[in-house]
Amino acid sequence: MKNDVADLGAPPARVRRIALFLDLDGVLAELEPRPEAVGPDPRRSRVLEAAARRLEGRLAVISGREISDLDRILETGVRAVSGVHGLERRDAAGRLTRAEPAPGVAAAAAAFEAFAEAREGVLVEKKGVATGLHYRLAPGAGVEARALAAALAERHALVHQPGHMIEELKTPGADKGRALEAFMAEPPFAGAVPVMVGDDLTDEYGFEAATRLGGFGVLVGQPRSTAARYRLNGPTEVLDWIERLEAE
């Protein structure tokens, strides 16, 4: 069920035995034109480490980035992480699982590179199990990028995942909602109330999964139709809220 985000208020600062799931870009860090421009931040690291202690480990980051990149940005301060929209996952015990890349990912990456070479400001991100076409530096390329991604997804049996000025093609079989559900089936998350905090369309899967499991979603950013129940304006408000957050 979609909600009118214009009517959504800030999330409560006290949630019974919360399990907190957080996207990174646009949620814990401001969006940057180039993915590599996002780096460690002392306040972010301090807030997340303190929250993980208060929540007895019930905190995970679920992102489109690879786990290796999440560890770089988060300074290895978050144990439970999911990367590439659930295609990589490290549980709270440190066990790592990765999907095998679909055969079409490499061909899609090559097509993205050819597209980017002909258009200044368009960037290609390779993640093994997925590939992304960024056009934040070339917004005029968006229509063509979206059409190319849709055609490649059909040709190579890949999942087309649009995001904030990015078209991503990924190996089928995972999304952020499934990653959240996998965490919730394991300690220390099992039996808690899941809360997913995200900003873009990929996070809607997480909002829906959290709602199914008795929790809720928190949309970060501009108003739009969403499955989230609450909203925050940006990463600074997210960190402020996490600092205030108490678990009964």
Buried (B, 14 or more C-beta within 10 A) or exposed (E): EEBEBEEBEEBBEEBEEBBBBBBBBBBBBEBEEEBEEBEEBEEBBEBBBEBBEBBEBBBBBBBBBBBEBBBBBBBEBBBBBBBBBBBBBBBBEEEEEBBEBBEBBBBBBEBBBEBBEEBEBBBBBBBBBBBBBBBBBBEEBBEBBBEBBBEBBEEBEBBBBBBBBBBBBBBEEBBBBBBBBBBBEEBBBEEBBBBBBBBBEBBBBBBBBBBEBEBBBBBBBEEBEBBBBBBBEBBEEBBBBBEEBEBE
